[in-house]
Each structure stands twice: as C-alpha cells, then as structure tokens.
Amino acid sequence: MNDIPDTGDEQARLWNGPAGRAWVDTQELLDHLFEPLAAPLVEAVPEGAAARVLDVGCGTGAVTLAVARRLGAAGRCTGIDISQPMIAAARMRAERARLAAGFVEADAQVHAFETAAFDTIVSRLGVMFFADPVAAFANLRRAAKAGAVLRFVAWRGAAENPFMTTAERAAAPLLPDLPPRRPGAPGQFAFAERNRVAAILEDSGWTGIEVQPVEFACAMPESGLLPYLQRLGPVGIALAQADAPLRARVVERVRAAFEPYVQGGEVRFTAACWLVEARARSAPPAARRAVHV
C-alpha cells in the first residue's frame, strides 16, 4: 500500500517559489550539467518523424527544445511542468529559437490531456515529484497512443549519488532545520528502489518495462560551483532565509566539502540514475492496484 502523504501542494509551492526561480536563474549552468542525461531521451524520438512527444516535468525546456529540433517541422513536442517561472522561461526560449514546441503549466498527475495524443513520452528527472505516482502514470498512459514509448531518467538512491547530498551533510551542523530526506516521498530520490519503479508502471497501465542502471559523467565549470551551492537544493533554499554571517559560514564550509570533486578547473561527478522504458498497453487499465513498497 502506498502510504506516502499527499504533498502536491508542497511541490507546487516549492517549484513556484525559490526552487523554480533558482532553476530559471541558473538555467545555462544546469543545462550544461545535465546535458548527458538528455541524450538517451532525445534518441528515443525518430529524427524528422511526424510524431507528437510529451516532455514531463520539462522545467526550463532543454529536453523539449532538443526533441523539437530533432523532429523538425514534421512533428511537435509539448512540455508540461507545475512551475510557472520555469514554463515562462521555456516559452521564451522556444520563441527565440523559432521551434515548434508548446508548453503547459499544469500538474501532469491530474491534467486533462487529450486521450491517445502522444507517440512518445519522455522525462529528464521530472517524474519523481508526484504525490500519487500510480495516478500520475495512469494519466500519462491515457494521454499515450497504444504502443507509445515512455522513456525517462530518474535518480537512483542518495547513497549512490553522494555529490547530490554533500551540501546538506556539510551544512547540517550550521543548519539543523534542513528538511530530512524521507524514503519514497516525492522528491529527488523518490524512485530510488528499482522494484517500486517497475510496480508503479505496471499498476498504471504500462508494459514491456525495463529499469536499467546507468551512470552519466557530469561536469560544470568551477566558477559555477558557488552559484550552484548558494541557490539550489535544500541548502540553497535555506540560505535565502539566513543572515549574512551565517550564510558566509555555511558557504565556506560547504564549498570546502566539494573540493574532492574539483579537477582541472571543472567540477566533475557521476550521476547514478535509472534509465526506464515502457510501452503503453493496448487499453488503459480497468482499475488501479496498490503499489507495495
């Protein structure tokens, strides 16, 4: 039974508040950092195909725009995200690039998609935040054509991604009120358990499910490390409320903790993820079954 509390409103506040604004402000840095994770998603779309593609949790639109470029004039990619500031940034990028991409500001868990509209559904780190993941993927199944491909990248566990928790571990003595990571709760590591991911997809109407471990080599310029630490993640959000002396102490302590990742003017780390692929069944499931975690 899925007993994770409903945190949909919490996610909406987060991504329409400091987290969403931080992603917009650091868009170029994050696009570069997570570019390796986009490649297997873009490759899921046939080049020049007359296809309709949905990008879930599209953020500021990097994957949506890359897919739109691959499709060309024959197809169309639509991005959906709960974050107003990120969708606004994505729309501006598409307009500047003159690409056939559309964007919807909505929660993909409950949005009234056109039925059987999409040939492919992709997501880069955007599907771990649903309050009810079975309901969300069932809704996406209804939006998919029979046989449509679902492919997404999600984080594995925190233990396999020490870079992602270095800041909060280093800052914890100075910021004791940092929110704890709740196993299985909506958030970065919600899909850490392979069997849970597969069960969610099976129970929501997908078949041919493959959950493969993959590692991506990620890098950013060393000059981007401080902006990254000061704006993003639980520590970045906490620092926005900290006074200047505390902020300086935290930044100094956290920056020192990242020194092992700094190599030759770059910050380098390995992103341990799942590459997940499934196909839409010929008909949506008649009834939902519980996900056992």
C-alpha positions, 0 to 999 in steps of 0.5 A: 500500500502506498502510504506516502502523504499527499504533498502536491501542494508542497511541490507546487509551492516549492517549484513556484517559489525559490526552487523554480526561480533558482532553476530559471536563474541558473538555467545555462549552468544546469543545462550544461550539467545535465546535458548527458542525461538528455541524450538517451531521451532525445534518441528515443524520438525518430529524427524528422518523424511526424510524431507528437512527444510529451516532455514531463516535468520539462522545467526550463525546456532543454529536453523539449527544445532538443526533441523539437529540433530533432523532429523538425517541422514534421512533428511537435513536442509539448512540455508540461511542468507545475512551475510557472517561472520555469514554463515562462522561461521555456516559452521564451526560449522556444520563441527565440529559437523559432521551434515548434514546441508548446508548453503547459503549466499544469500538474501532469498527475491530474491534467486533462490531456487529450486521450491517445495524443502522444507517440512518445513520452519522455522525462529528464528527472521530472517524474519523481515529484508526484504525490500519487505516482500510480495516478500520475502514470495512469494519466500519462498512459491515457494521454499515450497512443497504444504502443507509445514509448515512455522513456525517462531518467530518474535518480537512483538512491542518495547513497549512490549519488553522494555529490547530490547530498554533500551540501546538506551533510556539510551544512547540517551542523550550521543548519539543523532545520534542513528538511530530512530526506524521507524514503519514497516521498516525492522528491529527488530520490523518490524512485530510488528502489528499482522494484517500486519503479517497475510496480508503479508502471505496471499498476498504471497501465504500462508494459514491456518495462525495463529499469536499467542502471546507468551512470552519466559523467557530469561536469560544470565549470568551477566558477559555477560551483558557488552559484550552484551551492548558494541557490539550489537544493535544500541548502540553497533554499535555506540560505535565502532565509539566513543572515549574512554571517551565517550564510558566509559560514555555511558557504565556506564550509560547504564549498570546502566539502566539494573540493574532492570533486574539483579537477582541472578547473571543472567540477566533475561527478557521476550521476547514478540514475535509472534509465526506464522504458515502457510501452503503453498497453493496448487499453488503459487499465480497468482499475488501479492496484496498490503499489507495495513498497 
